[in-house]
Amino acid sequence: MATTVRVDDALAATLRDIAATEQRPIGQVIADAVAQYQREQFWRAVEESVERLRADPVAWADYQKEVPMLEGGSMDGLEDEEPYFTAEEVEDILAQHPGGTQSG
């Protein structure tokens, strides 16, 4: 089922330009933009949750005690698999999130 959504002329022109450049329907451009927005909102909420956890020293200490018990728990049978991220990607990720640590 199709639904009409009213947008201003500038946004409509932008959507047409993107759709034409990428050779795909405007609806798909909008769907992808909404999906990206939802992903960003999800990760923003995750980051805020971690910051709240870090703000509570007792809860953060408890969490840090639990992490070693969980690390590698799902690695059964994957010992010979290539790492998911390259060393350079890990460095980039850690640079983007200065509070993060790399465990080995």
TORFI-444650 format. One record per residue: residue number from 1; x, y, z of N, C-alpha, C, O in turn. Coordinates in nm, 4 decimals. Each point is the difference from the previous one (the first is absolute). Layout:
REM TORFI-444650
> num, n.u, n.v, n.w, ca.u, ca.v, ca.w, c.u, c.v, c.w, o.u, o.v, o.w
> NUM, X, Y, Z, X, Y, Z, X, Y, Z, X, Y, Z
...
REM end
This chain:
REM TORFI-444650
> num, n.u, n.v, n.w, ca.u, ca.v, ca.w, c.u, c.v, c.w, o.u, o.v, o.w
> 1, 0.0833, -0.1168, 0.0000, -0.0833, 0.1168, 0.0000, 0.0888, 0.1245, 0.0000, 0.0948, 0.0085, 0.0781
> 2, -0.1239, 0.0843, -0.1619, 0.0755, 0.1237, -0.0082, -0.0702, 0.1084, 0.0802, -0.1229, 0.0048, 0.0058
> 3, 0.2013, 0.0814, 0.0553, -0.0524, 0.1126, 0.0766, 0.0689, 0.1262, -0.0484, 0.1196, -0.0006, -0.0292
> 4, -0.1945, 0.1068, 0.0211, 0.0570, 0.1288, -0.0392, 0.0457, 0.0733, 0.1248, -0.0721, 0.0063, 0.0996
> 5, 0.1920, 0.0487, -0.1058, 0.0542, 0.0793, 0.1098, 0.0354, 0.1363, -0.0570, 0.0690, 0.0091, -0.1016
> 6, -0.1148, 0.0947, 0.1651, 0.0297, 0.1356, -0.0464, 0.1341, 0.0450, 0.0576, 0.0236, -0.0077, 0.1206
> 7, 0.0625, 0.0544, -0.2087, 0.1292, 0.0560, 0.0401, 0.0188, 0.1317, -0.0744, -0.0635, 0.0232, -0.1029
> 8, 0.1485, 0.0609, 0.1536, 0.0205, 0.1267, -0.0697, 0.0738, -0.0230, -0.1315, 0.0595, -0.1055, -0.0219
> 9, -0.0643, 0.2044, -0.0634, 0.0561, -0.0136, -0.1343, 0.1501, -0.0291, 0.0010, 0.0492, -0.0769, -0.0826
> 10, 0.0226, 0.1377, 0.1753, 0.1454, -0.0209, 0.0052, 0.0323, -0.1457, 0.0343, 0.0886, -0.0600, -0.0608
> 11, -0.1601, 0.0036, 0.1575, 0.0240, -0.1395, 0.0366, -0.0389, -0.0924, -0.1144, 0.0712, -0.0961, -0.0292
> 12, -0.1828, 0.1241, -0.0352, -0.0428, -0.0817, -0.1139, 0.1061, 0.0018, -0.1099, 0.0293, -0.1033, -0.0603
> 13, 0.0277, 0.2203, 0.0346, 0.1044, 0.0112, -0.1032, 0.1243, -0.0787, 0.0412, 0.0617, -0.0674, -0.0825
> 14, -0.0259, 0.0763, 0.2089, 0.1157, -0.0748, 0.0500, -0.0223, -0.1499, -0.0147, 0.0893, -0.0727, -0.0435
> 15, -0.2080, 0.0271, 0.0798, -0.0315, -0.1422, -0.0133, 0.0045, -0.0448, -0.1458, 0.0521, -0.1073, -0.0304
> 16, -0.1061, 0.1886, -0.0592, 0.0054, -0.0338, -0.1432, 0.1440, -0.0074, -0.0488, 0.0360, -0.0909, -0.0748
> 17, 0.0473, 0.1875, 0.1175, 0.1413, 0.0006, -0.0415, 0.0727, -0.1249, 0.0482, 0.0726, -0.0636, -0.0765
> 18, -0.0922, 0.0287, 0.2030, 0.0658, -0.1196, 0.0551, -0.0473, -0.1233, -0.0746, 0.0806, -0.0841, -0.0397
> 19, -0.2115, 0.0733, 0.0206, -0.0568, -0.1164, -0.0688, 0.0546, -0.0108, -0.1418, 0.0337, -0.1094, -0.0454
> 20, -0.0248, 0.2210, -0.0239, 0.0510, -0.0026, -0.1377, 0.1483, -0.0365, -0.0026, 0.0429, -0.0808, -0.0825
> 21, 0.0345, 0.1397, 0.1718, 0.1436, -0.0282, 0.0055, 0.0266, -0.1468, 0.0306, 0.0877, -0.0622, -0.0600
> 22, -0.1646, 0.0073, 0.1542, 0.0213, -0.1384, 0.0426, -0.0848, -0.1000, -0.0786, 0.0078, -0.1208, 0.0227
> 23, -0.0876, 0.1718, -0.1141, -0.0847, -0.0833, -0.0852, -0.0844, -0.0981, 0.0808, 0.0029, -0.1210, -0.0225
> 24, -0.0773, 0.1764, 0.1165, -0.0918, -0.0814, 0.0795, -0.1214, 0.0839, 0.0366, 0.0056, 0.1227, -0.0080
> 25, -0.1137, -0.1856, 0.0474, -0.1232, 0.0728, 0.0297, 0.0147, 0.0922, 0.1211, 0.0767, -0.0278, 0.0922
> 26, -0.1517, 0.1376, -0.0945, 0.0002, 0.0931, 0.1126, -0.0411, -0.0726, 0.1283, 0.0550, 0.0272, 0.1068
> 27, -0.1496, -0.1177, -0.1164, -0.0438, -0.0742, 0.1184, 0.1143, -0.0756, 0.0645, 0.0074, -0.0085, 0.1226
> 28, 0.0823, -0.0468, -0.2040, 0.1146, -0.0730, 0.0552, 0.0999, 0.0957, 0.0640, 0.0607, -0.0323, 0.1021
> 29, -0.0435, 0.1504, -0.1622, 0.0876, 0.1017, 0.0594, -0.0525, 0.0375, 0.1385, 0.0764, 0.0097, 0.0960
> 30, -0.2069, 0.0111, -0.0872, -0.0611, 0.0362, 0.1281, 0.0120, -0.1158, 0.0992, 0.0352, 0.0215, 0.1160
> 31, -0.0639, -0.1434, -0.1605, 0.0091, -0.1165, 0.0887, 0.1415, -0.0160, 0.0549, 0.0180, -0.0282, 0.1184
> 32, 0.0822, 0.0461, -0.2043, 0.1388, -0.0125, 0.0455, 0.0366, 0.1113, 0.0982, 0.0715, -0.0237, 0.0974
> 33, -0.1209, 0.1454, -0.1232, 0.0284, 0.1117, 0.0907, -0.0634, -0.0245, 0.1371, 0.0613, 0.0271, 0.1032
> 34, -0.1835, -0.0781, -0.1030, -0.0680, -0.0294, 0.1267, 0.0731, -0.1125, 0.0735, 0.0176, 0.0064, 0.1217
> 35, 0.0249, -0.1093, -0.1955, 0.0734, -0.1112, 0.0630, 0.1294, 0.0506, 0.0621, 0.0351, -0.0392, 0.1113
> 36, 0.0362, 0.1263, -0.1830, 0.1243, 0.0572, 0.0539, -0.0288, 0.0823, 0.1246, 0.0742, -0.0077, 0.0979
> 37, -0.1803, 0.0859, -0.1007, -0.0398, 0.0800, 0.1153, -0.0288, -0.0904, 0.1204, 0.0428, 0.0284, 0.1118
> 38, -0.1155, -0.1370, -0.1365, -0.0313, -0.0928, 0.1090, 0.1260, -0.0641, 0.0575, 0.0114, -0.0158, 0.1215
> 39, 0.0838, -0.0213, -0.2083, 0.1269, -0.0557, 0.0489, 0.0729, 0.1018, 0.0856, 0.0509, -0.0339, 0.1068
> 40, -0.0451, 0.1585, -0.1523, 0.0682, 0.1044, 0.0764, -0.0670, 0.0217, 0.1353, 0.0681, 0.0172, 0.1011
> 41, -0.1998, -0.0180, -0.0990, -0.0729, 0.0162, 0.1263, 0.0283, -0.1161, 0.0938, 0.0197, 0.0202, 0.1198
> 42, -0.0176, -0.1423, -0.1736, 0.0293, -0.1175, 0.0814, 0.1377, 0.0122, 0.0643, 0.0138, -0.0172, 0.1211
> 43, 0.0879, 0.0468, -0.2014, 0.1360, 0.0062, 0.0536, 0.0180, 0.1186, 0.0928, 0.0777, -0.0075, 0.0952
> 44, -0.1486, 0.1177, -0.1213, 0.0050, 0.1130, 0.0923, -0.0552, -0.0432, 0.1362, 0.0565, 0.0346, 0.1037
> 45, -0.1662, -0.1099, -0.1043, -0.0582, -0.0490, 0.1261, 0.0951, -0.0952, 0.0707, 0.0111, 0.0034, 0.1226
> 46, 0.0581, -0.0887, -0.1986, 0.0983, -0.0913, 0.0597, 0.1110, 0.0806, 0.0660, 0.0374, -0.0268, 0.1142
> 47, 0.0154, 0.1257, -0.1862, 0.1085, 0.0821, 0.0554, -0.0456, 0.0739, 0.1254, 0.0753, 0.0104, 0.0969
> 48, -0.1985, 0.0410, -0.0984, -0.0517, 0.0689, 0.1186, -0.0143, -0.0964, 0.1175, 0.0261, 0.0368, 0.1145
> 49, -0.0670, -0.1588, -0.1427, -0.0129, -0.1004, 0.1056, 0.1353, -0.0318, 0.0621, 0.0120, -0.0123, 0.1219
> 50, 0.0891, -0.0008, -0.2058, 0.1350, -0.0279, 0.0499, 0.0495, 0.1177, 0.0827, 0.0624, -0.0190, 0.1044
> 51, -0.0900, 0.1404, -0.1506, 0.0433, 0.1175, 0.0767, -0.0692, 0.0045, 0.1367, 0.0629, 0.0346, 0.1000
> 52, -0.1913, -0.0692, -0.0952, -0.0697, -0.0056, 0.1294, 0.0619, -0.1060, 0.0897, 0.0155, 0.0209, 0.1204
> 53, 0.0198, -0.1348, -0.1792, 0.0637, -0.1059, 0.0769, 0.1345, 0.0467, 0.0543, 0.0325, -0.0236, 0.1163
> 54, 0.0453, 0.0900, -0.2012, 0.1310, 0.0497, 0.0445, -0.0113, 0.1054, 0.1088, 0.0901, 0.0152, 0.0824
> 55, -0.2003, 0.0571, -0.0824, -0.0186, 0.1057, 0.1000, -0.0246, -0.0567, 0.1397, 0.0136, 0.0714, 0.0994
> 56, -0.0493, -0.1983, -0.0918, -0.0228, -0.0660, 0.1286, 0.1203, -0.0899, 0.0282, 0.0089, -0.1095, -0.0555
> 57, 0.0839, 0.1539, 0.1410, 0.1239, -0.0757, 0.0215, -0.0223, -0.1441, 0.0464, 0.0744, -0.0894, -0.0406
> 58, -0.1739, 0.0654, 0.1238, -0.0259, -0.1349, 0.0491, -0.0512, -0.0881, -0.1143, 0.0476, -0.1119, -0.0191
> 59, -0.1443, 0.1629, -0.0561, -0.0551, -0.0774, -0.1117, 0.1072, -0.0248, -0.1058, 0.0074, -0.1090, -0.0566
> 60, 0.0763, 0.2109, 0.0296, 0.1061, -0.0156, -0.1000, 0.1005, -0.1057, 0.0458, 0.0447, -0.0816, -0.0806
> 61, -0.0092, 0.0821, 0.2076, 0.0935, -0.1004, 0.0527, -0.0599, -0.1398, -0.0112, 0.0696, -0.0949, -0.0362
> 62, -0.1974, 0.0822, 0.0670, -0.0670, -0.1302, -0.0140, 0.0022, -0.0463, -0.1448, 0.0268, -0.1166, -0.0289
> 63, -0.0549, 0.2084, -0.0605, 0.0005, -0.0326, -0.1435, 0.1398, -0.0455, -0.0431, 0.0142, -0.0994, -0.0712
> 64, 0.0877, 0.1721, 0.1144, 0.1378, -0.0347, -0.0365, 0.0384, -0.1378, 0.0528, 0.0777, -0.0710, -0.0639
> 65, -0.1307, 0.0323, 0.1792, 0.0273, -0.1331, 0.0539, -0.0662, -0.1094, -0.0838, 0.0523, -0.1109, -0.0108
> 66, -0.1677, 0.1428, -0.0483, -0.0729, -0.0984, -0.0800, 0.0583, -0.0193, -0.1393, -0.0108, -0.1088, -0.0566
> 67, 0.0712, 0.2107, 0.0014, 0.0479, -0.0051, -0.1385, 0.0929, -0.1185, -0.0259, -0.0200, -0.0698, -0.0994
> 68, 0.1200, 0.0433, 0.1830, 0.0887, -0.1141, -0.0291, -0.0729, -0.1340, -0.0077, 0.0420, -0.0898, -0.0729
> 69, -0.1509, 0.0766, 0.1479, -0.0750, -0.1255, -0.0046, -0.0716, -0.0169, -0.1345, -0.0264, -0.1124, -0.0426
> 70, -0.0048, 0.2227, -0.0231, -0.0762, -0.0039, -0.1244, 0.0880, -0.0003, -0.1244, -0.0411, -0.0492, -0.1051
> 71, 0.1614, 0.1036, 0.1164, 0.0870, 0.0114, -0.1167, 0.0360, -0.1373, -0.0549, 0.0411, -0.0898, 0.0735
> 72, -0.0573, 0.0762, -0.2024, 0.0372, -0.1236, -0.0665, -0.0984, -0.1128, 0.0200, 0.0223, -0.1103, -0.0500
> 73, -0.1289, 0.1342, 0.1207, -0.0963, -0.1058, 0.0272, -0.0662, -0.0566, -0.1238, -0.0410, -0.1161, -0.0014
> 74, 0.0306, 0.1968, -0.1019, -0.0648, -0.0484, -0.1222, 0.1025, -0.0406, -0.1049, -0.0344, -0.0136, -0.1175
> 75, 0.1563, -0.0055, 0.1567, 0.1064, -0.0304, -0.0953, 0.0229, -0.1500, -0.0187, 0.0932, -0.0394, -0.0701
> 76, -0.1753, -0.0436, 0.1308, 0.0187, -0.1445, -0.0122, 0.0077, -0.0420, -0.1461, -0.0941, 0.0215, -0.0764
> 77, 0.2041, -0.0801, 0.0387, 0.0180, -0.0491, -0.1356, 0.0443, 0.1052, -0.0990, 0.0139, -0.0305, -0.1185
> 78, 0.0089, 0.1531, 0.1621, 0.0375, 0.1072, -0.0922, 0.1452, 0.0440, 0.0164, 0.0394, 0.1054, -0.0499
> 79, 0.0391, -0.1854, 0.1193, 0.1369, 0.0394, 0.0290, 0.0812, 0.0315, -0.1249, 0.0886, 0.0854, 0.0038
> 80, -0.1183, -0.1545, -0.1162, 0.0783, 0.0191, -0.1216, -0.0592, 0.1048, -0.0937, 0.0521, 0.0202, -0.1097
> 81, -0.1590, 0.0461, 0.1502, -0.0641, 0.1020, -0.0837, 0.0843, 0.1269, -0.0018, 0.0682, 0.0330, 0.0970
> 82, -0.0747, 0.0370, -0.2098, 0.0658, 0.1302, -0.0107, -0.0705, 0.0993, 0.0923, -0.1203, -0.0128, 0.0230
> 83, 0.1923, 0.1109, 0.0300, -0.0642, 0.1021, 0.0836, -0.1043, 0.0768, -0.0821, 0.0139, 0.0149, -0.1214
> 84, -0.1174, 0.0329, 0.1890, -0.1062, 0.0741, -0.0682, 0.0535, 0.1336, -0.0503, -0.0320, 0.0412, -0.1115
> 85, 0.1135, 0.0274, 0.1927, 0.0575, 0.1280, -0.0377, 0.1501, -0.0149, -0.0206, 0.0651, -0.0807, 0.0664
> 86, -0.0110, 0.1588, -0.1587, 0.1451, 0.0054, -0.0162, 0.0565, 0.0824, 0.1153, -0.0736, 0.0694, 0.0701
> 87, 0.2048, -0.0779, -0.0515, 0.0641, 0.0780, 0.1058, -0.0237, 0.1488, -0.0220, -0.0205, 0.0747, 0.0957
> 88, 0.0234, -0.0314, -0.2219, -0.0230, 0.1412, -0.0311, -0.1432, 0.0410, 0.0355, -0.0226, 0.1093, 0.0519
> 89, -0.0741, -0.1976, -0.0802, -0.1392, 0.0303, 0.0335, -0.0191, 0.0092, 0.1503, -0.0736, 0.0860, 0.0483
> 90, 0.1397, -0.1745, 0.0263, -0.0085, 0.0045, 0.1461, 0.0549, 0.1327, 0.0501, -0.0593, 0.0621, 0.0882
> 91, 0.1729, -0.0176, -0.1436, 0.0581, 0.1281, 0.0406, -0.0951, 0.1151, -0.0297, -0.0159, 0.0902, 0.0823
> 92, -0.0479, -0.0925, -0.2002, -0.0963, 0.1044, -0.0362, -0.1179, 0.0014, 0.0966, -0.0436, 0.1061, 0.0445
> 93, -0.0072, -0.2234, -0.0128, -0.1143, -0.0104, 0.0913, 0.0384, 0.0537, 0.1375, -0.0749, 0.0767, 0.0604
> 94, 0.1906, -0.1168, -0.0118, 0.0436, 0.0458, 0.1318, 0.0258, 0.1514, -0.0001, -0.0227, 0.0669, 0.1008
> 95, 0.0698, -0.0134, -0.2131, 0.0224, 0.1449, -0.0097, -0.1326, 0.0761, 0.0038, -0.0074, 0.1106, 0.0535
> 96, -0.0964, -0.1705, -0.1105, -0.1313, 0.0630, -0.0007, -0.0674, -0.0058, 0.1363, -0.0855, 0.0826, 0.0319
> 97, 0.1254, -0.1818, 0.0485, -0.0595, -0.0207, 0.1314, 0.1121, -0.0055, 0.1028, 0.0414, -0.1082, 0.0417
> 98, 0.0081, 0.2258, -0.0005, 0.1188, 0.0061, 0.0853, -0.0104, -0.0770, 0.1298, 0.1033, -0.0395, 0.0540
> 99, -0.2218, 0.0158, -0.0007, -0.0145, -0.0722, 0.1262, 0.0118, -0.1499, -0.0171, 0.0097, -0.0735, 0.0982
> 100, -0.0105, 0.0273, -0.2238, 0.0038, -0.1440, -0.0260, 0.1378, -0.0566, 0.0242, 0.0996, 0.0723, -0.0028
> 101, -0.0944, -0.2015, 0.0265, 0.1282, -0.0676, 0.0163, -0.0004, -0.1228, -0.0877, -0.1051, -0.0561, -0.0307
> 102, 0.2221, 0.0157, -0.0086, 0.0132, -0.1204, -0.0813, 0.0451, -0.1122, 0.0891, 0.1030, 0.0098, 0.0666
> 103, -0.1810, -0.1181, -0.0651, 0.0414, -0.1164, 0.0767, 0.0487, -0.1049, -0.0961, -0.0499, -0.0105, -0.1120
> 104, 0.1436, -0.0647, 0.1532, 0.0600, -0.0887, -0.0956, -0.0103, -0.1368, 0.0392, 0.0468, -0.0885, -0.0717
REM end
